[in-house]
Amino acid sequence: MTVTVENASRSLRDGAAVDNALVEGPRALRRFAPEQVSRPYELFGVRPLGPLIGAEIQGVDLRAHVSEELRAELHRALLEFKVIFFRDQPIDSARQQEIARMWGELETNPFIDQGEDAHIARFAKGAMPPSYENVWHTDVTWREEPALGAILRLVEVPPMGGDTLWADMAAAYDNLPEDVKERIEGRTAVHDVIPGFARFLDEERLLEWQDRFPPVEHPVVRTHPETGRRTLFVNVSFTTRIVGLDRAESDEILRFLFQQAHAPEYQVRFSWEPNSIAFWDNRATQHYAVNDYHPHPRVAERVAIVGDRPF
């Protein structure tokens, strides 16, 4: 169901179901914090894909040397648009890693198949389920220091389908009802690797990985370390409960918060072409890979950048 701001707040207070609750009415859609302003980009063109999130970068060849000036301007675009896209970039996985290293140390993911290098997560899909797709999530929030961001390159693009969506979780926080914000202010939530991967691993491996990666706590609302934006930082794949609340209340609020990524106004949808690349800020977004291309293959390689402890 959809509910008004008043009803959404009352539903949370009274414990009524809000499983599918999205607040009705106009939404505040701003790419920046109030004190920030957009500045022109001098080293490339920018084509926003919507008023809020996502932009294509034009006039940059990632095969060529990326100067510090270009890197800085690309970083500014990443912070502004949360996810930036590049078309017609015929690079290989080695160059993909070189570019990512300009933003920091590279991360490995023990749960995803590796490509030519341990830092490459390879997603080769097609005829065989199960799949990591069709779920909104933020990457690796089960880590104490979730990824700063990731660069995704499609090696093989299906003839149709296989899009990816991103949602701006600062906008999701901005538009929460005020008393919902009060309910979650200062709260932390538990993030656990097991829910996101339980269907892919047998019990023995699950226990092994849980010992290696025990549950961690992160703020329900994190502050972006560079922009200062307050950002909703829970996701259905890995967030299991809000600390200090009983299970029923925690589940009710989390269902409501999870649903906020579903608002189309907060989203951008990207249709892949050969040699397309996406670079997203994992601190500010959730994403959703659409599995609608069966039985055609879709092969992607992702390189993630080590982040910091959310606060």
ChimeraX commands (.cxc) that place a marker at each C-alpha (Angstrom):
marker #1 position 0.00,0.00,0.00 radius 0.5
marker #1 position 0.99,3.66,-0.22 radius 0.5
marker #1 position 0.52,5.98,2.71 radius 0.5
marker #1 position 0.66,9.67,3.43 radius 0.5
marker #1 position 3.39,11.12,5.63 radius 0.5
marker #1 position 0.97,11.24,8.56 radius 0.5
marker #1 position -0.22,7.70,8.05 radius 0.5
marker #1 position 3.28,6.34,7.52 radius 0.5
marker #1 position 4.37,7.83,10.81 radius 0.5
marker #1 position 1.28,6.62,12.63 radius 0.5
marker #1 position 1.71,3.14,11.15 radius 0.5
marker #1 position 5.21,2.91,12.59 radius 0.5
marker #1 position 4.08,4.16,15.98 radius 0.5
marker #1 position 1.11,1.81,16.17 radius 0.5
marker #1 position 2.85,-1.23,14.71 radius 0.5
marker #1 position 0.53,-1.46,11.68 radius 0.5
marker #1 position 1.86,-3.03,8.48 radius 0.5
marker #1 position 3.84,-0.71,6.20 radius 0.5
marker #1 position 5.57,-3.38,4.15 radius 0.5
marker #1 position 5.03,-1.52,0.87 radius 0.5
marker #1 position 4.87,2.02,2.24 radius 0.5
marker #1 position 6.09,4.87,0.07 radius 0.5
marker #1 position 5.27,8.37,1.16 radius 0.5
marker #1 position 2.90,10.08,-1.26 radius 0.5
marker #1 position 3.16,13.59,-2.60 radius 0.5
marker #1 position 6.05,15.75,-3.87 radius 0.5
marker #1 position 9.58,14.79,-2.93 radius 0.5
marker #1 position 12.61,16.97,-2.34 radius 0.5
marker #1 position 15.08,16.05,-5.08 radius 0.5
marker #1 position 18.47,17.70,-4.65 radius 0.5
marker #1 position 21.85,16.47,-5.76 radius 0.5
marker #1 position 23.68,18.54,-3.12 radius 0.5
marker #1 position 23.56,19.50,0.50 radius 0.5
marker #1 position 21.92,22.95,0.89 radius 0.5
marker #1 position 25.25,24.76,1.22 radius 0.5
marker #1 position 26.70,23.16,-1.93 radius 0.5
marker #1 position 26.32,24.43,-5.50 radius 0.5
marker #1 position 27.02,22.91,-8.91 radius 0.5
marker #1 position 30.11,24.09,-10.74 radius 0.5
marker #1 position 30.89,23.64,-14.44 radius 0.5
marker #1 position 33.11,20.79,-15.56 radius 0.5
marker #1 position 36.04,21.91,-17.67 radius 0.5
marker #1 position 37.72,18.67,-18.81 radius 0.5
marker #1 position 34.72,16.73,-20.13 radius 0.5
marker #1 position 31.06,16.97,-20.98 radius 0.5
marker #1 position 28.34,15.81,-18.58 radius 0.5
marker #1 position 24.91,14.56,-19.65 radius 0.5
marker #1 position 22.69,14.12,-16.59 radius 0.5
marker #1 position 20.31,11.18,-16.95 radius 0.5
marker #1 position 17.80,12.75,-14.57 radius 0.5
marker #1 position 17.42,15.65,-12.16 radius 0.5
marker #1 position 18.91,13.77,-9.20 radius 0.5
marker #1 position 21.23,10.84,-9.84 radius 0.5
marker #1 position 23.33,9.53,-12.70 radius 0.5
marker #1 position 25.24,11.19,-15.56 radius 0.5
marker #1 position 27.13,10.13,-18.65 radius 0.5
marker #1 position 30.67,11.48,-18.93 radius 0.5
marker #1 position 31.55,12.53,-22.47 radius 0.5
marker #1 position 34.91,13.22,-24.06 radius 0.5
marker #1 position 37.05,11.02,-21.79 radius 0.5
marker #1 position 39.09,8.10,-23.13 radius 0.5
marker #1 position 39.91,5.82,-20.22 radius 0.5
marker #1 position 42.60,4.08,-22.26 radius 0.5
marker #1 position 44.64,7.27,-22.13 radius 0.5
marker #1 position 46.55,8.74,-19.20 radius 0.5
marker #1 position 44.26,10.08,-16.48 radius 0.5
marker #1 position 45.90,13.16,-15.00 radius 0.5
marker #1 position 45.38,14.17,-11.39 radius 0.5
marker #1 position 43.33,17.13,-12.63 radius 0.5
marker #1 position 41.06,14.81,-14.60 radius 0.5
marker #1 position 40.78,12.38,-11.70 radius 0.5
marker #1 position 39.79,15.21,-9.36 radius 0.5
marker #1 position 37.11,16.45,-11.72 radius 0.5
marker #1 position 35.76,12.93,-12.24 radius 0.5
marker #1 position 35.65,12.54,-8.48 radius 0.5
marker #1 position 33.66,15.74,-8.17 radius 0.5
marker #1 position 31.18,14.37,-10.72 radius 0.5
marker #1 position 30.98,11.10,-8.79 radius 0.5
marker #1 position 30.10,12.96,-5.59 radius 0.5
marker #1 position 27.53,15.11,-7.38 radius 0.5
marker #1 position 25.76,12.42,-9.41 radius 0.5
marker #1 position 26.54,9.35,-7.21 radius 0.5
marker #1 position 27.02,7.17,-10.31 radius 0.5
marker #1 position 28.78,8.16,-13.53 radius 0.5
marker #1 position 28.75,6.30,-16.84 radius 0.5
marker #1 position 31.18,6.02,-19.73 radius 0.5
marker #1 position 30.34,4.74,-23.22 radius 0.5
marker #1 position 32.69,3.32,-25.84 radius 0.5
marker #1 position 35.56,2.43,-23.49 radius 0.5
marker #1 position 37.29,-0.70,-24.88 radius 0.5
marker #1 position 39.54,-1.34,-21.87 radius 0.5
marker #1 position 40.61,-4.64,-20.33 radius 0.5
marker #1 position 40.48,-5.79,-16.71 radius 0.5
marker #1 position 44.06,-4.67,-16.05 radius 0.5
marker #1 position 43.24,-1.10,-17.09 radius 0.5
marker #1 position 40.00,-1.26,-15.11 radius 0.5
marker #1 position 42.05,-2.00,-12.00 radius 0.5
marker #1 position 44.54,0.77,-12.78 radius 0.5
marker #1 position 41.72,3.30,-12.95 radius 0.5
marker #1 position 40.12,2.04,-9.74 radius 0.5
marker #1 position 43.45,2.29,-7.90 radius 0.5
marker #1 position 43.42,6.02,-8.52 radius 0.5
marker #1 position 40.68,6.10,-5.88 radius 0.5
marker #1 position 42.30,3.77,-3.36 radius 0.5
marker #1 position 43.24,0.23,-2.43 radius 0.5
marker #1 position 41.29,-2.52,-4.17 radius 0.5
marker #1 position 38.98,-4.89,-2.34 radius 0.5
marker #1 position 38.46,-8.62,-2.79 radius 0.5
marker #1 position 35.17,-10.45,-2.33 radius 0.5
marker #1 position 35.48,-14.11,-1.31 radius 0.5
marker #1 position 31.86,-14.87,-2.18 radius 0.5
marker #1 position 31.99,-13.89,-5.86 radius 0.5
marker #1 position 33.80,-15.75,-8.63 radius 0.5
marker #1 position 37.13,-14.16,-9.51 radius 0.5
marker #1 position 38.25,-13.04,-12.92 radius 0.5
marker #1 position 41.90,-12.98,-13.97 radius 0.5
marker #1 position 42.85,-11.38,-10.66 radius 0.5
marker #1 position 41.61,-11.70,-7.07 radius 0.5
marker #1 position 40.44,-8.08,-7.17 radius 0.5
marker #1 position 38.04,-8.78,-10.04 radius 0.5
marker #1 position 34.56,-10.03,-9.19 radius 0.5
marker #1 position 33.20,-11.78,-12.28 radius 0.5
marker #1 position 29.46,-12.14,-12.83 radius 0.5
marker #1 position 28.76,-14.57,-15.67 radius 0.5
marker #1 position 25.02,-15.11,-16.01 radius 0.5
marker #1 position 22.68,-16.62,-18.50 radius 0.5
marker #1 position 20.92,-19.96,-18.40 radius 0.5
marker #1 position 21.79,-20.96,-14.84 radius 0.5
marker #1 position 20.02,-19.75,-11.69 radius 0.5
marker #1 position 20.43,-18.85,-8.86 radius 0.5
marker #1 position 21.52,-15.27,-9.26 radius 0.5
marker #1 position 22.78,-12.37,-7.17 radius 0.5
marker #1 position 20.42,-10.08,-9.07 radius 0.5
marker #1 position 16.89,-8.73,-8.56 radius 0.5
marker #1 position 17.48,-7.21,-5.13 radius 0.5
marker #1 position 18.26,-3.68,-3.97 radius 0.5
marker #1 position 21.48,-3.58,-1.96 radius 0.5
marker #1 position 24.62,-1.68,-1.02 radius 0.5
marker #1 position 27.79,-3.70,-1.56 radius 0.5
marker #1 position 29.57,-5.48,1.30 radius 0.5
marker #1 position 27.94,-3.66,4.22 radius 0.5
marker #1 position 28.81,-6.84,6.17 radius 0.5
marker #1 position 32.36,-5.49,6.28 radius 0.5
marker #1 position 33.51,-3.14,9.04 radius 0.5
marker #1 position 34.64,-0.83,6.24 radius 0.5
marker #1 position 32.25,-1.23,3.29 radius 0.5
marker #1 position 33.49,-0.34,-0.18 radius 0.5
marker #1 position 33.92,3.31,-1.13 radius 0.5
marker #1 position 32.71,2.53,-4.63 radius 0.5
marker #1 position 32.98,0.17,-7.56 radius 0.5
marker #1 position 33.68,0.20,-11.28 radius 0.5
marker #1 position 31.63,-2.24,-13.35 radius 0.5
marker #1 position 32.44,-3.19,-16.94 radius 0.5
marker #1 position 30.30,-5.44,-19.11 radius 0.5
marker #1 position 32.34,-7.99,-21.02 radius 0.5
marker #1 position 29.32,-9.46,-22.79 radius 0.5
marker #1 position 26.02,-7.63,-23.20 radius 0.5
marker #1 position 22.73,-9.48,-23.84 radius 0.5
marker #1 position 20.74,-8.43,-26.93 radius 0.5
marker #1 position 18.08,-6.96,-24.64 radius 0.5
marker #1 position 17.55,-6.53,-20.92 radius 0.5
marker #1 position 20.17,-6.71,-18.19 radius 0.5
marker #1 position 19.90,-3.06,-17.13 radius 0.5
marker #1 position 21.15,-1.84,-13.76 radius 0.5
marker #1 position 19.41,0.70,-11.52 radius 0.5
marker #1 position 20.86,2.89,-8.79 radius 0.5
marker #1 position 18.97,4.74,-6.04 radius 0.5
marker #1 position 20.11,7.88,-4.22 radius 0.5
marker #1 position 19.90,7.07,-0.52 radius 0.5
marker #1 position 20.52,10.66,0.58 radius 0.5
marker #1 position 17.29,11.60,-1.19 radius 0.5
marker #1 position 15.62,8.60,0.46 radius 0.5
marker #1 position 16.66,9.94,3.86 radius 0.5
marker #1 position 15.69,13.54,3.05 radius 0.5
marker #1 position 12.12,12.51,2.32 radius 0.5
marker #1 position 11.45,10.32,5.34 radius 0.5
marker #1 position 8.65,11.51,7.63 radius 0.5
marker #1 position 10.09,13.61,10.43 radius 0.5
marker #1 position 9.04,11.28,13.21 radius 0.5
marker #1 position 10.56,8.33,11.37 radius 0.5
marker #1 position 13.81,10.30,11.30 radius 0.5
marker #1 position 13.43,10.80,15.03 radius 0.5
marker #1 position 12.87,7.08,15.56 radius 0.5
marker #1 position 16.09,6.13,13.81 radius 0.5
marker #1 position 18.24,9.05,14.96 radius 0.5
marker #1 position 21.45,7.76,16.54 radius 0.5
marker #1 position 20.47,4.12,16.01 radius 0.5
marker #1 position 22.77,1.43,14.69 radius 0.5
marker #1 position 21.82,-1.70,12.78 radius 0.5
marker #1 position 23.40,-5.13,12.46 radius 0.5
marker #1 position 24.74,-6.15,9.04 radius 0.5
marker #1 position 25.37,-9.84,8.42 radius 0.5
marker #1 position 26.86,-11.62,5.41 radius 0.5
marker #1 position 24.68,-14.71,5.85 radius 0.5
marker #1 position 21.25,-13.46,4.62 radius 0.5
marker #1 position 22.67,-12.26,1.31 radius 0.5
marker #1 position 24.51,-15.48,0.49 radius 0.5
marker #1 position 22.61,-18.23,2.32 radius 0.5
marker #1 position 20.92,-19.54,-0.80 radius 0.5
marker #1 position 24.26,-19.93,-2.62 radius 0.5
marker #1 position 26.36,-21.72,0.02 radius 0.5
marker #1 position 25.98,-24.95,1.99 radius 0.5
marker #1 position 25.72,-24.84,5.79 radius 0.5
marker #1 position 29.37,-25.75,6.36 radius 0.5
marker #1 position 30.62,-22.91,4.20 radius 0.5
marker #1 position 28.12,-20.50,5.75 radius 0.5
marker #1 position 29.44,-21.25,9.22 radius 0.5
marker #1 position 33.01,-20.88,7.99 radius 0.5
marker #1 position 32.28,-17.48,6.47 radius 0.5
marker #1 position 30.31,-16.30,9.48 radius 0.5
marker #1 position 33.32,-17.03,11.68 radius 0.5
marker #1 position 35.51,-15.10,9.29 radius 0.5
marker #1 position 33.07,-12.22,8.86 radius 0.5
marker #1 position 31.02,-11.86,12.07 radius 0.5
marker #1 position 28.09,-9.41,12.07 radius 0.5
marker #1 position 28.97,-5.73,12.35 radius 0.5
marker #1 position 27.04,-2.62,13.37 radius 0.5
marker #1 position 26.69,0.51,11.24 radius 0.5
marker #1 position 24.63,3.67,11.72 radius 0.5
marker #1 position 21.13,3.43,10.29 radius 0.5
marker #1 position 21.83,6.89,8.88 radius 0.5
marker #1 position 25.45,7.48,7.93 radius 0.5
marker #1 position 27.10,10.82,7.20 radius 0.5
marker #1 position 28.88,10.86,3.86 radius 0.5
marker #1 position 32.56,11.50,4.70 radius 0.5
marker #1 position 33.05,13.96,1.82 radius 0.5
marker #1 position 29.73,15.65,1.11 radius 0.5
marker #1 position 28.34,15.61,4.64 radius 0.5
marker #1 position 24.96,14.37,3.36 radius 0.5
marker #1 position 22.94,12.20,5.71 radius 0.5
marker #1 position 22.28,8.92,3.93 radius 0.5
marker #1 position 20.00,5.99,4.72 radius 0.5
marker #1 position 22.36,3.06,5.21 radius 0.5
marker #1 position 20.33,-0.13,5.55 radius 0.5
marker #1 position 19.63,-2.71,2.84 radius 0.5
marker #1 position 17.52,-5.82,2.57 radius 0.5
marker #1 position 20.42,-8.12,1.63 radius 0.5
marker #1 position 22.54,-7.63,4.73 radius 0.5
marker #1 position 20.77,-5.56,7.41 radius 0.5
marker #1 position 19.08,-7.84,9.95 radius 0.5
marker #1 position 17.93,-5.70,12.90 radius 0.5
marker #1 position 18.09,-2.31,14.57 radius 0.5
marker #1 position 19.97,-2.42,17.84 radius 0.5
marker #1 position 17.97,-1.60,20.96 radius 0.5
marker #1 position 14.51,-2.32,19.49 radius 0.5
marker #1 position 12.47,-5.46,19.96 radius 0.5
marker #1 position 12.30,-7.73,16.94 radius 0.5
marker #1 position 8.78,-6.75,15.86 radius 0.5
marker #1 position 9.46,-3.02,15.96 radius 0.5
marker #1 position 12.86,-3.44,14.28 radius 0.5
marker #1 position 11.37,-5.54,11.48 radius 0.5
marker #1 position 8.56,-3.05,10.94 radius 0.5
marker #1 position 10.84,-0.04,10.66 radius 0.5
marker #1 position 13.37,-1.87,8.48 radius 0.5
marker #1 position 10.66,-2.96,6.03 radius 0.5
marker #1 position 9.62,0.65,5.72 radius 0.5
marker #1 position 13.21,1.86,5.25 radius 0.5
marker #1 position 14.06,-0.87,2.74 radius 0.5
marker #1 position 11.11,0.17,0.61 radius 0.5
marker #1 position 12.40,3.71,0.11 radius 0.5
marker #1 position 14.90,2.63,-2.56 radius 0.5
marker #1 position 11.89,1.65,-4.69 radius 0.5
marker #1 position 10.78,5.25,-5.32 radius 0.5
marker #1 position 11.41,5.94,-9.04 radius 0.5
marker #1 position 12.20,9.59,-8.30 radius 0.5
marker #1 position 15.38,8.50,-6.50 radius 0.5
marker #1 position 16.55,6.19,-9.30 radius 0.5
marker #1 position 18.48,6.11,-12.53 radius 0.5
marker #1 position 18.32,3.16,-14.94 radius 0.5
marker #1 position 21.25,2.40,-17.21 radius 0.5
marker #1 position 21.01,0.31,-20.38 radius 0.5
marker #1 position 24.32,-1.34,-21.13 radius 0.5
marker #1 position 26.07,-1.34,-24.48 radius 0.5
marker #1 position 29.37,-3.00,-25.41 radius 0.5
marker #1 position 32.28,-1.21,-23.73 radius 0.5
marker #1 position 30.08,0.69,-21.27 radius 0.5
marker #1 position 31.34,1.36,-17.74 radius 0.5
marker #1 position 29.61,2.46,-14.53 radius 0.5
marker #1 position 31.39,3.94,-11.50 radius 0.5
marker #1 position 29.25,4.40,-8.39 radius 0.5
marker #1 position 29.63,5.80,-4.90 radius 0.5
marker #1 position 28.73,2.86,-2.67 radius 0.5
marker #1 position 28.46,5.18,0.34 radius 0.5
marker #1 position 25.52,7.05,-1.19 radius 0.5
marker #1 position 23.58,4.51,-3.25 radius 0.5
marker #1 position 21.90,1.17,-3.55 radius 0.5
marker #1 position 21.77,-0.71,-6.84 radius 0.5
marker #1 position 19.68,-3.39,-8.50 radius 0.5
marker #1 position 20.71,-5.61,-11.44 radius 0.5
marker #1 position 17.72,-6.67,-13.51 radius 0.5
marker #1 position 17.65,-10.35,-14.47 radius 0.5
marker #1 position 15.37,-10.21,-17.50 radius 0.5
marker #1 position 17.70,-11.47,-20.24 radius 0.5
marker #1 position 17.42,-15.26,-19.87 radius 0.5
marker #1 position 18.65,-17.34,-21.69 radius 0.5
marker #1 position 21.17,-14.89,-23.15 radius 0.5
marker #1 position 24.56,-14.51,-21.44 radius 0.5
marker #1 position 25.54,-11.39,-19.53 radius 0.5
marker #1 position 29.13,-11.20,-18.30 radius 0.5
marker #1 position 30.33,-8.37,-16.08 radius 0.5
marker #1 position 33.49,-7.63,-14.12 radius 0.5
marker #1 position 33.53,-5.41,-11.05 radius 0.5
marker #1 position 36.45,-3.85,-9.22 radius 0.5
marker #1 position 35.67,-2.41,-5.77 radius 0.5
marker #1 position 37.59,0.21,-3.81 radius 0.5
marker #1 position 38.19,-0.14,-0.08 radius 0.5
marker #1 position 36.14,2.29,1.99 radius 0.5
marker #1 position 36.08,3.54,5.57 radius 0.5
marker #1 position 34.07,2.90,8.72 radius 0.5
marker #1 position 30.62,4.52,8.46 radius 0.5
marker #1 position 29.83,7.19,11.04 radius 0.5
marker link #1:1,2 radius 0.2
marker link #1:2,3 radius 0.2
marker link #1:3,4 radius 0.2
marker link #1:4,5 radius 0.2
marker link #1:5,6 radius 0.2
marker link #1:6,7 radius 0.2
marker link #1:7,8 radius 0.2
marker link #1:8,9 radius 0.2
marker link #1:9,10 radius 0.2
marker link #1:10,11 radius 0.2
marker link #1:11,12 radius 0.2
marker link #1:12,13 radius 0.2
marker link #1:13,14 radius 0.2
marker link #1:14,15 radius 0.2
marker link #1:15,16 radius 0.2
marker link #1:16,17 radius 0.2
marker link #1:17,18 radius 0.2
marker link #1:18,19 radius 0.2
marker link #1:19,20 radius 0.2
marker link #1:20,21 radius 0.2
marker link #1:21,22 radius 0.2
marker link #1:22,23 radius 0.2
marker link #1:23,24 radius 0.2
marker link #1:24,25 radius 0.2
marker link #1:25,26 radius 0.2
marker link #1:26,27 radius 0.2
marker link #1:27,28 radius 0.2
marker link #1:28,29 radius 0.2
marker link #1:29,30 radius 0.2
marker link #1:30,31 radius 0.2
marker link #1:31,32 radius 0.2
marker link #1:32,33 radius 0.2
marker link #1:33,34 radius 0.2
marker link #1:34,35 radius 0.2
marker link #1:35,36 radius 0.2
marker link #1:36,37 radius 0.2
marker link #1:37,38 radius 0.2
marker link #1:38,39 radius 0.2
marker link #1:39,40 radius 0.2
marker link #1:40,41 radius 0.2
marker link #1:41,42 radius 0.2
marker link #1:42,43 radius 0.2
marker link #1:43,44 radius 0.2
marker link #1:44,45 radius 0.2
marker link #1:45,46 radius 0.2
marker link #1:46,47 radius 0.2
marker link #1:47,48 radius 0.2
marker link #1:48,49 radius 0.2
marker link #1:49,50 radius 0.2
marker link #1:50,51 radius 0.2
marker link #1:51,52 radius 0.2
marker link #1:52,53 radius 0.2
marker link #1:53,54 radius 0.2
marker link #1:54,55 radius 0.2
marker link #1:55,56 radius 0.2
marker link #1:56,57 radius 0.2
marker link #1:57,58 radius 0.2
marker link #1:58,59 radius 0.2
marker link #1:59,60 radius 0.2
marker link #1:60,61 radius 0.2
marker link #1:61,62 radius 0.2
marker link #1:62,63 radius 0.2
marker link #1:63,64 radius 0.2
marker link #1:64,65 radius 0.2
marker link #1:65,66 radius 0.2
marker link #1:66,67 radius 0.2
marker link #1:67,68 radius 0.2
marker link #1:68,69 radius 0.2
marker link #1:69,70 radius 0.2
marker link #1:70,71 radius 0.2
marker link #1:71,72 radius 0.2
marker link #1:72,73 radius 0.2
marker link #1:73,74 radius 0.2
marker link #1:74,75 radius 0.2
marker link #1:75,76 radius 0.2
marker link #1:76,77 radius 0.2
marker link #1:77,78 radius 0.2
marker link #1:78,79 radius 0.2
marker link #1:79,80 radius 0.2
marker link #1:80,81 radius 0.2
marker link #1:81,82 radius 0.2
marker link #1:82,83 radius 0.2
marker link #1:83,84 radius 0.2
marker link #1:84,85 radius 0.2
marker link #1:85,86 radius 0.2
marker link #1:86,87 radius 0.2
marker link #1:87,88 radius 0.2
marker link #1:88,89 radius 0.2
marker link #1:89,90 radius 0.2
marker link #1:90,91 radius 0.2
marker link #1:91,92 radius 0.2
marker link #1:92,93 radius 0.2
marker link #1:93,94 radius 0.2
marker link #1:94,95 radius 0.2
marker link #1:95,96 radius 0.2
marker link #1:96,97 radius 0.2
marker link #1:97,98 radius 0.2
marker link #1:98,99 radius 0.2
marker link #1:99,100 radius 0.2
marker link #1:100,101 radius 0.2
marker link #1:101,102 radius 0.2
marker link #1:102,103 radius 0.2
marker link #1:103,104 radius 0.2
marker link #1:104,105 radius 0.2
marker link #1:105,106 radius 0.2
marker link #1:106,107 radius 0.2
marker link #1:107,108 radius 0.2
marker link #1:108,109 radius 0.2
marker link #1:109,110 radius 0.2
marker link #1:110,111 radius 0.2
marker link #1:111,112 radius 0.2
marker link #1:112,113 radius 0.2
marker link #1:113,114 radius 0.2
marker link #1:114,115 radius 0.2
marker link #1:115,116 radius 0.2
marker link #1:116,117 radius 0.2
marker link #1:117,118 radius 0.2
marker link #1:118,119 radius 0.2
marker link #1:119,120 radius 0.2
marker link #1:120,121 radius 0.2
marker link #1:121,122 radius 0.2
marker link #1:122,123 radius 0.2
marker link #1:123,124 radius 0.2
marker link #1:124,125 radius 0.2
marker link #1:125,126 radius 0.2
marker link #1:126,127 radius 0.2
marker link #1:127,128 radius 0.2
marker link #1:128,129 radius 0.2
marker link #1:129,130 radius 0.2
marker link #1:130,131 radius 0.2
marker link #1:131,132 radius 0.2
marker link #1:132,133 radius 0.2
marker link #1:133,134 radius 0.2
marker link #1:134,135 radius 0.2
marker link #1:135,136 radius 0.2
marker link #1:136,137 radius 0.2
marker link #1:137,138 radius 0.2
marker link #1:138,139 radius 0.2
marker link #1:139,140 radius 0.2
marker link #1:140,141 radius 0.2
marker link #1:141,142 radius 0.2
marker link #1:142,143 radius 0.2
marker link #1:143,144 radius 0.2
marker link #1:144,145 radius 0.2
marker link #1:145,146 radius 0.2
marker link #1:146,147 radius 0.2
marker link #1:147,148 radius 0.2
marker link #1:148,149 radius 0.2
marker link #1:149,150 radius 0.2
marker link #1:150,151 radius 0.2
marker link #1:151,152 radius 0.2
marker link #1:152,153 radius 0.2
marker link #1:153,154 radius 0.2
marker link #1:154,155 radius 0.2
marker link #1:155,156 radius 0.2
marker link #1:156,157 radius 0.2
marker link #1:157,158 radius 0.2
marker link #1:158,159 radius 0.2
marker link #1:159,160 radius 0.2
marker link #1:160,161 radius 0.2
marker link #1:161,162 radius 0.2
marker link #1:162,163 radius 0.2
marker link #1:163,164 radius 0.2
marker link #1:164,165 radius 0.2
marker link #1:165,166 radius 0.2
marker link #1:166,167 radius 0.2
marker link #1:167,168 radius 0.2
marker link #1:168,169 radius 0.2
marker link #1:169,170 radius 0.2
marker link #1:170,171 radius 0.2
marker link #1:171,172 radius 0.2
marker link #1:172,173 radius 0.2
marker link #1:173,174 radius 0.2
marker link #1:174,175 radius 0.2
marker link #1:175,176 radius 0.2
marker link #1:176,177 radius 0.2
marker link #1:177,178 radius 0.2
marker link #1:178,179 radius 0.2
marker link #1:179,180 radius 0.2
marker link #1:180,181 radius 0.2
marker link #1:181,182 radius 0.2
marker link #1:182,183 radius 0.2
marker link #1:183,184 radius 0.2
marker link #1:184,185 radius 0.2
marker link #1:185,186 radius 0.2
marker link #1:186,187 radius 0.2
marker link #1:187,188 radius 0.2
marker link #1:188,189 radius 0.2
marker link #1:189,190 radius 0.2
marker link #1:190,191 radius 0.2
marker link #1:191,192 radius 0.2
marker link #1:192,193 radius 0.2
marker link #1:193,194 radius 0.2
marker link #1:194,195 radius 0.2
marker link #1:195,196 radius 0.2
marker link #1:196,197 radius 0.2
marker link #1:197,198 radius 0.2
marker link #1:198,199 radius 0.2
marker link #1:199,200 radius 0.2
marker link #1:200,201 radius 0.2
marker link #1:201,202 radius 0.2
marker link #1:202,203 radius 0.2
marker link #1:203,204 radius 0.2
marker link #1:204,205 radius 0.2
marker link #1:205,206 radius 0.2
marker link #1:206,207 radius 0.2
marker link #1:207,208 radius 0.2
marker link #1:208,209 radius 0.2
marker link #1:209,210 radius 0.2
marker link #1:210,211 radius 0.2
marker link #1:211,212 radius 0.2
marker link #1:212,213 radius 0.2
marker link #1:213,214 radius 0.2
marker link #1:214,215 radius 0.2
marker link #1:215,216 radius 0.2
marker link #1:216,217 radius 0.2
marker link #1:217,218 radius 0.2
marker link #1:218,219 radius 0.2
marker link #1:219,220 radius 0.2
marker link #1:220,221 radius 0.2
marker link #1:221,222 radius 0.2
marker link #1:222,223 radius 0.2
marker link #1:223,224 radius 0.2
marker link #1:224,225 radius 0.2
marker link #1:225,226 radius 0.2
marker link #1:226,227 radius 0.2
marker link #1:227,228 radius 0.2
marker link #1:228,229 radius 0.2
marker link #1:229,230 radius 0.2
marker link #1:230,231 radius 0.2
marker link #1:231,232 radius 0.2
marker link #1:232,233 radius 0.2
marker link #1:233,234 radius 0.2
marker link #1:234,235 radius 0.2
marker link #1:235,236 radius 0.2
marker link #1:236,237 radius 0.2
marker link #1:237,238 radius 0.2
marker link #1:238,239 radius 0.2
marker link #1:239,240 radius 0.2
marker link #1:240,241 radius 0.2
marker link #1:241,242 radius 0.2
marker link #1:242,243 radius 0.2
marker link #1:243,244 radius 0.2
marker link #1:244,245 radius 0.2
marker link #1:245,246 radius 0.2
marker link #1:246,247 radius 0.2
marker link #1:247,248 radius 0.2
marker link #1:248,249 radius 0.2
marker link #1:249,250 radius 0.2
marker link #1:250,251 radius 0.2
marker link #1:251,252 radius 0.2
marker link #1:252,253 radius 0.2
marker link #1:253,254 radius 0.2
marker link #1:254,255 radius 0.2
marker link #1:255,256 radius 0.2
marker link #1:256,257 radius 0.2
marker link #1:257,258 radius 0.2
marker link #1:258,259 radius 0.2
marker link #1:259,260 radius 0.2
marker link #1:260,261 radius 0.2
marker link #1:261,262 radius 0.2
marker link #1:262,263 radius 0.2
marker link #1:263,264 radius 0.2
marker link #1:264,265 radius 0.2
marker link #1:265,266 radius 0.2
marker link #1:266,267 radius 0.2
marker link #1:267,268 radius 0.2
marker link #1:268,269 radius 0.2
marker link #1:269,270 radius 0.2
marker link #1:270,271 radius 0.2
marker link #1:271,272 radius 0.2
marker link #1:272,273 radius 0.2
marker link #1:273,274 radius 0.2
marker link #1:274,275 radius 0.2
marker link #1:275,276 radius 0.2
marker link #1:276,277 radius 0.2
marker link #1:277,278 radius 0.2
marker link #1:278,279 radius 0.2
marker link #1:279,280 radius 0.2
marker link #1:280,281 radius 0.2
marker link #1:281,282 radius 0.2
marker link #1:282,283 radius 0.2
marker link #1:283,284 radius 0.2
marker link #1:284,285 radius 0.2
marker link #1:285,286 radius 0.2
marker link #1:286,287 radius 0.2
marker link #1:287,288 radius 0.2
marker link #1:288,289 radius 0.2
marker link #1:289,290 radius 0.2
marker link #1:290,291 radius 0.2
marker link #1:291,292 radius 0.2
marker link #1:292,293 radius 0.2
marker link #1:293,294 radius 0.2
marker link #1:294,295 radius 0.2
marker link #1:295,296 radius 0.2
marker link #1:296,297 radius 0.2
marker link #1:297,298 radius 0.2
marker link #1:298,299 radius 0.2
marker link #1:299,300 radius 0.2
marker link #1:300,301 radius 0.2
marker link #1:301,302 radius 0.2
marker link #1:302,303 radius 0.2
marker link #1:303,304 radius 0.2
marker link #1:304,305 radius 0.2
marker link #1:305,306 radius 0.2
marker link #1:306,307 radius 0.2
marker link #1:307,308 radius 0.2
marker link #1:308,309 radius 0.2
marker link #1:309,310 radius 0.2
marker link #1:310,311 radius 0.2
view
